[in-house]
Amino acid sequence: MEKQILRILTKKQGHFISGQEISNKLNVSRMTISTYMKKLKEKGYQIVTSTKKGYCLTLDNDIIFSDDIKKQLHSFYQNIEYYDEVTSTNLLMKTGNYQQGDIIIADSQTAGQGRNGRTFYSPKQKGIYLSFLLKPQRSIYDSLKITSCCAVALIKTIKKNYSLEPTIKWVNDIMLGDLKIAGILCEATLEMNTAQIENMIVGVGLNVHHYDMPHELQGIAGCIEDDLQSFVPRQKIIIDFLNIFYDDYSKLSSLSFLDIYRQSSYVLHQNITVFENNTTYPAYVASINDDSSLTIIVNDQEKILQSGEVSIRKN
């Protein structure tokens, strides 16, 4: 019932619609409509109520309808589950019996996950928080390629919808200037005998609409629309991202994504600090290899950086 009411309100977003008209459309009493409106407001939806005019979903709401998304996705993608709030879309996907191409989307997360146990702040209606399941049947050494393919899909999606030049901070962050606007968390399970990836959960968090960052994230994280007048619906960004990702993922071996990955690098040919095994050391990023690893120069010696527990910071 809540989604049905939201769909009616969204069709007249920014304008009032009477409670009687809504009740007639749904064949329920006006009291029932009033009860659900209260529940929607409690969940954070901005709805103005007028005894004379009815209800108005304000323009700053950005509602996601999973059935509309499904209609516009490649057939690779299967079921979509949508939640107003979860702890983490990755955590939720780990607990269920999901198939390749299944997607979980949340309007907010209370414990969004990042790499190395970090959290990803995920307020309601401001970002995109989703996970989907892959069954790559590829070597564990291809896992970094999949993360990189996902990062390039985010870059392409942002550039398709905004006049911006985001970059990729190896291995899994999307940057706008020096602020992180997105993170990718890929978690894989392996077939023990073959070291092949059996399942991979791809989790994506993308800060879209402007909001005031918590104090601890100020100067570190930002949103796509922080300094823009434009407003792009999250639903469109989700559709673009998932379709663009599949286009490159379906031909992963061709490395079709790699040129853009290199061109969009935040760290290529830069001096960095490497954090590895509880130690730090300075290095220079010489190249990005075909497997998406980095070749760095440390004390005049070449070294290859894979993912794992390694993280880097540009100096």
N, C-alpha and C positions, 0 to 999 in steps of 0.2 A: 504493500500500500504506500509506503514512504516513497519508493522510487516512482510509482505512478503519479503521486502528487508532485514530486519534483519535476517530472517530465512536463506536466501541465503548466507548472509555474515557469519552467525554463522557456517554453514556447512563447510566453508573454513576459519574459524577463525585463525588468525595469518598468513594468506597467501593472496596474492592479487587476485582479480578477476576483469576482465575488465568490464567497464561500458556497452560495447556492449553485453557481455554475459548476464549481468543482464537484460538489456532491451529486449533481445531476449526471456529470460525466462518469463518475465512479459508482453511481447507484448506491450511495451510502448517505447517512444522515449528516447534517451540518455539524452536529455534536461530534461525530466521528472525525470529521475533517479538522475541527478545532483541536481535538486531542492529538492528532498526528502533527498538526502545525506546532504545537507545544513541544513535542518530542524532537522535531526537526530543529527548532530553535535551540533546544538543549544540546543538540549535537554540534552546534556551531554554525548552522546555516543562517545567513542574514535575511530575515523575512520581516517586512514591515506589515503590521496589522492595522486596519482601519475599520471601525464599526460601520461606516457608510460605504467604503470602497471595496473592502475585502482584504486580499493578501497580495503582497508584491515581493518577488524575489529580487533583491537589489543586484545591480550590475557587477558588484565586486565578487559575486559568487562564481565559481568555476566548477560546474557539475560534470562528473564523469558517468557515462552510461556504457557499461561493458558490452551490451548487446549491439550498440552502434559501432563500437570498436571492432568487434568480431566480424561484422559484415564487410569491413574494409581491409582485413588482413589477408595475407597469403594463406593458402590452405594448409601450409606447414603447421600453423598455429591451431591448437585444438580448443580446449575449454578455458574460459576465463572466469576466475572467481574475483569478486570485488568486495572489499570490506571498508567500512567507515574508519575502523581503527584496528591495528594489530600490533603485537610487540615488534615483529620483524617479518617481512615477506619471505626472506630466506629461511628463517626459523620455521615458519608455518609450512613451507614447502617440504622441509625435511621430515615433518611429522606425518605426511599423508602419502597416499599411493597415487602419485602423479605420473603422467605419461609425457613422452617427448612432445614439446609444443604447448604444454599446458602453462597458463599464466596466472599469477596472483597479482592483483593491483590493490593498493591500500590508499585511502585518502590521507591517512596519517599513521605514524609509527611511534610507539612509546619507547622502543629500544632498537632503533635502526642500527644495522651493523656495518662496520667498516673493517678494513684490514687490521690485523694484529690486535684484535680486541677493541678497537676504537668504536665509538658510537657515531651515528649519522642523524643529526637533528632533523626531524621530519614533521613540521607543523601542518595542520589541516588546510587543504585547498591551496597550498602554496607551491607544492612540488610534485614530482612524479616519483613514486616509490613502487617498484615492481620487481618481480622475479619470474623467470621462466626456466623450463627444464629442457636440457639437451641430452641426447645419448650419442655422443660423437663417434664412439668406437675408434678412437685415435690414440696414439701414444701420449703418455703424460707430458712428453716434450712439446706437444702441440697446444698445451693449455695456455701458454702465454700468447700464442697466436690468436686464440679465441678471445682472450681479454683485449688484445690489441684491435681485433676486428670490431668488437663492441665499442671501444673508444672511438674508432673512426666513424662508426654509425652515429654516435652522439655528435661528433664534429659536423658531419654532413647534415644531420637533422637541424642543428642549431643554425648553421649557415643557410639552410633552405628557408627557415622561418624568420631569421633576423639578419640585419646587416652588421654582423659581428665576426671577429676573428678569434675564436677560442683555440686553445692549445692543449696538448696532452702532456701531463707530467707523468713520466714513467713511474709505475707501470699502470696505474689505474685511476688517475685523477684527471678531470677536465678543468682547465683554468681559464679565467677571463682576466686578463692582466695578471696580477699576482694573487688573485683570489680564487679559491676552489669553488666551483659551482656544481660539480658532480663527482660521484665516486662509483666504482664498479667493484663488486665482490663476486668472484667466481669460486665456487666450492665444488670439488670433484670427489667422487668415490671411484676406486680402481678395482679392476679384476685382478686378483692376487697373482694368478699364474702368468698373465700376459703383460701386466703393467699398462693395460689399455684403460682409457677413461670409460667407465661404465655409465655413470650419470654425472652431469654437471649442472648445478644451479647457478644461473647468472642473475645476480642482483644488481639493480641500478637505482641510484638515488640522484635526482636532478632538481636543483633549486630553480624554480621558474619565476613565479611572481614575487615582487618585492615584499619583504617584511623586515622588521627590526631584528637583527641578529642578537642572540644572547651575548652577554659581555665577553664570555670566554672565546667566542668565535669572531668577534669584531677584528677586522684586519687580517683574517685568515680565510673566511668563507664569504661568498656573495651569491647573488641571484642573477639570472639572465637579464631580467627586466629592471634591474636597479636604477639604471640611468636612461631608460627608454620610456617613451610615451606609448609604445605599442603594447597590445595585450593579445597574446596567442593562446587559445584554449589548450589546456593540457591534453585533452582528448586527441587533438590533431597532432600534437608532438609525439604522443604515444604511438599513434598509427604510423606516422612517418618513420620513427625510430625502428620499430619492429620490422617493418617492410624493408627498410634500408639494411638493417642488420642481416636479415635472411638472404638478401641478394648477394652480399659478400661472403657470408658463412657457407652458402651452398656451393661456392667455388673456392673454399679456403685454401686448397693446395696451390691455386694459381697465384696466391699472394696479391690479389688485385687491390687489397686495402693498404698495402705496405707503403706505396709512394705517398699517399696522403698522411699516413702515420708518421713518416719521416718529416714531411713538409710541415706538419702541425706540431712537431716536438717542442716542448717547453725547455728541454735540457740539452738537445743536440748541440755540440760545439760550445758547451758552457762549462764553467768551473762549478763543481758541486761538492757537497759533503755527503759521504756514504755512511749509513747507519747499518751495521752488520754485526751480529753476534755480540751485542752489548759494547761494541767499539765504534768509533767514528774515525774517518780519515778523509783527506781531500783528494779529489780526482778531477780529471777532465774527460768529458764524453766525446770520444773520437768518432763513433759510428753506432748506428742501429742495425743489427744483423737481421738476416732473413727470418730467423725464429723469434724476432722481436726482443731478443736479449740486447744488452748494451756492451760495447767494447769501450772500456775506460782506460785511461793512462794513470797509473799510480807509481810515483817515484821512477818515472821513465820506463816503466814496464807495462805491457798490455795485460788487461784482466777482463774476463767475461763476467757480467752480472746477469744472473737469472732472477726469477722473482723470489719465492720463498719468504724469508724474514728480512729481506733487504729493502730498505727505503732510502730515498735520496732527497736532498734539499739543494736548490740552486743557490749559489753564493752571491 
